[in-house]
Amino acid sequence: MTSPGQPDEIKSKLITETSRISWRELQTYYARGQVVRVSGELDLLEVAEQLTADNKARFEAWMAADQVGDVSPDLARAWYDREAELWAVVIAPWVLVQDKHDQVLH
C-alpha cells in the first residue's frame, strides 16, 4: 500500500490538477512573477514533482540549461498575441506552464 506523499500518489494528484489554460487568464500571476516556464522537452509533471520535493539541485540544472525559468516579456507578448493555450499545474505559489502546441502531455 502506498503511504501519503509517495511519488506515485503525488504524480496521480498532479495529473488531476494539470490542465490547459489560456495565457491571458494567467496575466495576474505573470505580473506577480509567479509563472515558471517549462521547456517542451521536459515532462511537466516531472518538473512539478521535483518542485514538490524541493529538489533544488535538479532545478538549478534545468535553469542552467534554460529548460526552466521566467517567462520573458517577448515570450509573454507572443503568447498573448496568439492567444496561446498552455498546459499548467499549480504548485503554490508557482504556476508551471508549458507550451506544447496542442500536443498530448504523455
C-alpha positions in Angstrom: 0.0 0.0 0.0 1.2 3.5 -0.9 1.6 5.9 2.0 0.6 9.6 1.7 3.2 11.7 0.0 4.9 8.9 -2.0 5.9 9.7 -5.6 3.0 7.7 -7.2 0.4 9.4 -5.1 1.9 12.8 -5.8 2.1 12.2 -9.5 -1.5 11.0 -9.5 -2.6 14.1 -7.7 -0.6 16.3 -10.1 -2.2 14.6 -13.1 -5.7 15.5 -11.9 -4.5 19.1 -11.3 -2.9 19.7 -14.7 -5.0 21.3 -17.4 -5.0 23.6 -20.4 -5.4 27.3 -19.7 -5.2 30.4 -21.9 -2.2 32.6 -21.4 -4.5 35.6 -21.0 -6.0 34.0 -17.9 -2.6 33.9 -16.3 -1.7 37.6 -16.6 -2.2 38.3 -12.9 0.2 35.5 -11.9 2.7 36.6 -14.5 2.6 40.2 -13.2 3.3 38.8 -9.7 6.3 36.9 -11.0 4.7 33.5 -10.2 4.7 31.9 -13.6 7.5 29.4 -14.3 8.2 28.4 -18.0 8.9 24.7 -18.5 10.6 23.7 -21.8 8.6 21.5 -24.1 11.4 18.9 -24.0 10.7 18.3 -20.3 7.8 16.4 -18.7 5.7 19.0 -17.0 4.6 16.5 -14.3 8.2 15.5 -13.6 9.1 19.2 -13.1 6.1 19.7 -10.8 7.1 16.6 -8.8 10.6 17.9 -8.3 9.3 21.2 -7.2 7.0 19.5 -4.7 10.0 17.5 -3.5 12.1 20.8 -3.2 14.8 19.3 -5.4 17.0 22.4 -5.6 19.9 20.6 -7.5 17.6 19.4 -10.2 16.0 22.9 -10.6 19.4 24.6 -10.7 20.5 22.2 -13.5 17.3 22.8 -15.5 17.7 26.6 -15.0 21.3 26.5 -16.1 20.2 24.7 -19.3 17.4 27.2 -19.8 14.8 24.4 -19.6 13.0 26.0 -16.6 12.8 29.7 -15.8 11.0 33.0 -16.1 8.7 33.9 -18.9 10.5 36.6 -20.9 8.5 39.7 -21.8 8.9 38.8 -25.5 7.5 35.3 -25.0 4.7 36.6 -22.8 3.8 39.1 -25.6 3.9 36.4 -28.3 1.7 34.0 -26.2 -0.7 36.9 -25.6 -0.8 37.9 -29.3 -1.5 34.4 -30.5 -4.0 33.7 -27.6 -1.9 30.7 -26.6 -3.3 27.8 -24.7 -0.8 26.3 -22.3 -0.5 23.2 -20.1 -0.4 24.4 -16.5 -0.1 23.0 -13.0 -0.1 25.0 -9.7 2.4 24.3 -7.0 1.6 27.2 -4.8 2.7 29.9 -5.1 4.0 28.9 -8.6 2.2 28.2 -11.8 4.2 26.0 -14.0 3.4 26.4 -17.7 4.4 24.6 -20.9 3.6 25.4 -24.5 3.1 22.0 -26.2 1.4 23.4 -29.3 -1.6 21.1 -28.9 0.5 18.0 -28.3 -0.7 15.4 -25.8 1.1 15.6 -22.4 2.0 11.9 -22.3 
